[in-house]
């Protein structure tokens, strides 16, 4: 019987969310006022019966460690399984030698000794749901060496420009992995998700080390497309990468659409997260809230429209907040008008009465900043 080890990989060096990533890694980003981005890949694995999970962390670990804790809230059987955090030696930003292969190699001994037969690797900077048990069975039935998950899009000229795509033949065989440069409308966007036997994974790690000290798993698999049987499997449902500030803003705004919410969330596929007990949000007589997600513990006295409001946020009378992602414990003062911004935690906006940005280039208010 196949039993998979789940690995949640860190983002590649070219992925950087300006401002927010200075305080925490992308998997620790607040999402929809309640979740963290890492909750999605961990929940996908937990719901798929994968109870041995490693979360790889390269930089700014404190927020992620605090959120994951013991991992008990992810419904993992602690007797037979575990949720383990693995830290990279280097904490430097954009260290090109600090690749996923380097960290895998450092922890290869424990993988060799593990009883798991397969490895399922998912990214920590993408939001989607996927039954990995079904994907693993598809991989086994195909007798492929490696299976890669992709999402077909028809607007690749404008979006997914930091992502890679799969060049597939008619039999869904992967001929190459290449960067989406925006020249073609339709692309099979690679979701940085891999399934393979443990022995194949170990061989690829050793091959990557021999090829280059800067090689990633993606690099070595791309080199092996002509030698190994590598297949692509299409993903269905909502999918979004968080690869820059606009990507984070766009995916948050997209989930204000009920259709997208239905494509991401399902009653029989729960997304687990760390709970935070607090009082319900208070809406005062002057409050006017439309088409928004508002977390618990807030005080709303102003106007909120098309926004995501994090826990413990206070919006004073006369304030107008539109098309914004507001993280937790933010104060937006009297008569402040702010649109198309990401407002980081603990910010206080009281002096500046008008802060506007274009939705194609959302603004950012720093964590702990007083404006």
N, C-alpha and C positions, 0 to 999 in steps of 0.2 A: 504493500500500500504506500502510495506517495505521501510524503510529509514534507512540507516546505518550511524553510527558514525565511522569514520576512525581513527585508532590509529596506530602510528608508534612507535614501542617499541625500547628501547635501547638494545644493545647487552648484553649477559650474562657475568658473571664475568670471565669465562675461555677464553673469546675472547679478545685478546690483540695484536695489531699490533706494534711490537717493533720499537721504534724510532718515527714513524709518529704520533702515538696516544698520544705522550707526548705533542703535540701542538694543537691537535683538536680531536674531536670525529670522529668515522668512518663515520657517515652520512655526515660529512663535508669534507671528502677526495675529492680531485680533481680527476676527472675521464675523460679520453680521451681528456684531455686538455681543455675541455669546461664545462663539467657538474660537479656536485657533486653527491655523491652516493645517497643522500636523494632525489634528483630529480626524481628517478625512482619510489619509492613507492608513493610519492606525486602525480606524473603524472598519475600513475595507478589509484589512487583514483579519481582524477579530471576527467580523461577520462571516468571513470565508473559512473559518476554522483554523487559521494560522495563529498558534499560541506561543510561538517563539519569534520575537521581533527585536531587531537591533535598529536603533535610531542613531545615525551618524551626525555629529555636530562639528562644524569647522570653526565658527566664530560666535562670540557673544552668547555664551550658553546659559546665563543665569535665568533669563525669563523662561526659556524652554524647560530647563530642569525644574523650576518651580511649578510650571503647569503640569508636566507629566508626573512628577512625584514618584510614587510607587507604581503607578500605572493601573491601580485596581479599578479605577473608574472606566477602563476600556473593556471590561468584561472578559479578561484573560484568566484562564485557569492557572492559578499560582502554583498548584501542585505539579502540573506537568509542563507548564510554560513559564515565560518570563518576558518582560519588556526591559530591555537593556540599552542604556545610552553609551555610545562609543565616541570618544573625543579625539580629534586630530591633534597631533603634537604642535603644529604651528597654528597660531591664532591670528596671523597677519591677514589683512584684507588683500584679496587678489594675488595670493601667493601661487604662482603657476606651478610650483613643484608640489604643492599641497593638494594632490588630486585624490579622487576616490580610490584609484588603484593603490596609491601609497598607503591609505588607511586600511583598505582591505588586506593588503599584504602584511601589515603589522598585526592583524588579528586573524590571520589565516589558520593558525594552529588550532584555535578553538572551533573553527568551522570544520576542519578536517576531522576532529574528534567527535563532532556532533552527529547524532543519528539521523538527521534530516537527509532526504534523498534529493531534494530540489531546492532551488533558490528563487524567490520572487523579489524583485527589486522595484521599488516605486519611488518617485521623487517627492521631496518635501516642499516643493514650491508650486505644485499644480493642484487644482481643485477639481475633483471628479469622484464618481462612485463606480466601483467595478467589483464584480464577483470574481475574486482571484481563484476560487476553487474551480469554477467553470473554465477559466482561462488556463489553469494548470491541466485540467483534463483535456482541453483542446490541444494543448502542447504535447501531451503524452500520446494522444490518438494520432497526431500528425507524424510522430517519430522525428520531429525536427530537432536540431541541435540547440537552437535558440529561437524563442518566440518574442516578438516585439509588438507592443500595443500602439496603435495609431488612431488618430481622429481625422476623418476626411472633412475638409472645409472648402468653401467656394469663394472665400474672400481673403485669400492669402496675400494678395497684393497690398492690402491695407493693414492686415493684422498678422500676429505670430512672427514678426520679423526677427525676434531673438531666438526663435525655435528652429529645430531641425525638421526635415521631412524624410520620409522613406520613399525611395525609388523602387517601385514594385513591378514585377513582371505579371503576366496574366494568371499565374498560379499563386499569386500573393507571396512569391519569393522576394526577399530583400536583395536588391542589386547594389544599393549604396545608401548611406546616410549622409545627407548634405544640408547646409544651412539654407533656410528660406530667405531668399534675397528679394522677394517681392516682385518677381518678373512674371509669375504665373498665377492665374486666378485660383485654380484648384490644386490643392496639395494634400498629401497624407501626412499630417503633422505628427511627428514622433512624440510620444508621451513619456519618454525617458523611463519606460516600464519594460522589464525583462523577465523572462521565465526560462530556466535551464536546469539541467542536472547539476548537482553540486560539483561533480568531477569536471564538467565542462567549465564551470565558473572558475575553479581553481586553476585549470590549464590556461584560461584567458588571462588571469591575473599574472601568472608567471610569464606568459608571452608578452604582455604589455610592459612588464618590467624590463625585459630584454630589448624591446623595441625602442623605448624612450623613457627617460625619467619624468617626462611631462605628459605621458600618455594617460588618457582616461579609459574607462570601460567602453565608452562609445567609440573612441578611436580604434581600439583593437578589434572590436566587432566589425567596424567598417572595413578594416583591412582584411578580415576573414570572410567577407561576403562571397568570395569566389571559392573558398575552401570548405566552409561549413554550410549546412542546410539551415538557413535563417528565414523564418516566416513572419509575415505581418498578420495581425488580427485586428479587425476594426472595432473601435469602441463606439457605443451608442449612449446618448444622453448628454448632459451638460458637461462641458470641459472648458477650463480656463487656466492658463499659466499666469503666475505672478512674477514677472521678470523685470518690472520697473514700476515707478510710482503710478504711471498712467494705467498699467496693467492691473494693479491693485485697486485703483479707483474704478476702472471699467467693470471688473468682475463684481465688485460690490454694487454698483449701479444696476448691472444686468439682473441681479437677483431681487431687485424690487419688482420685476415682472413676474407675476404668478406662474406663467408658463415655464419660465426657467427654474423656478422653485420646484415645481412638480417634476421636472427632469432631473433634479439633483437629489431631492429628499423623497424618501418613501417610508411608509409606516413599517414595512417589514425589513428595512435596512437602516437601523438607527445610527446616527452619528453621535458617538459618545464624546463627552467633554468633562472637564473638571467643573463641578457645580460651585456656585457662589451664592450663598443664602443672604438675601437682603429684602428690604421691604419693597412692595410694588411701586411702580412709578406713579407719581402724583401729577395729575393734570389740573391746572387751575382754571378759573373762569376765563382768563385772558388767553388760554392756550388754543392753538389752531393747528392740528396735526393732520397731514394728508400723506398717503402712500409712503409710509416710512416704517422701518424697524426700530423700535425703541426698547432698549434693555431695561431690566429692573433697577430700582434704586435711583431713578432720575427725578428731577423736578422741572416740569415744563410749564412755563408761563408765557412763552412767546409763540411765534409761528415756525413750524417745521414742515418742510415739504420735500418729498423725494430724498430722504436722508436715512442714514444708519447712525443711530445714537448709542454709544457705549454706556456701560453701567456707571451710575453715580454722576452723570452729567447734569449740570444746572443751566437752564436757558431762561434768562430773565425777561420781564415784561418788555414789549416793544421790539425784542430781537427777532430777526428774520433769518432763518437758516434754510438754504435751498441747495439741493443737489450736492450734499456734503457727506463725507464719512468722518464721523466724530468719535474718537476713541474714548475710553473711560475717564471719569473724574475731571472733565473739562468744564470750565466756567465761561459761558458766553453772556456778556453783560447787557445791560439795558440799551435798547435801541441800536444794537449792533446788527449790521446787515452783511452776511457772509454767504458766498455762493461758490460752488465748484472747487471745494477745498478738501484736503485731508488734514484733520486737526488731531495732532498726537496727544498722548495722555498728559494730564495735569496742566495743560495749557490754560491760560487765562486771557480772554479777549475782552477788554473793557474800554480801553482808550481809543483804539481805532474803530470808527463807527461804520466804515465801509471797506470790505475786503472782498474783491471780486477777481475771478479768473475765468479764462476761456475753458470750456469743458474738454477741448482737444488737448489742453495743457494744464491740468489741474494744479492748483497751488498747494503749498504745504506749510502748516504752522508747526514749529518745532515742539518737541516734548519739553515740558516744564517752562515753556516760554511765556512771558507776559507781554501782551501786545496792546 
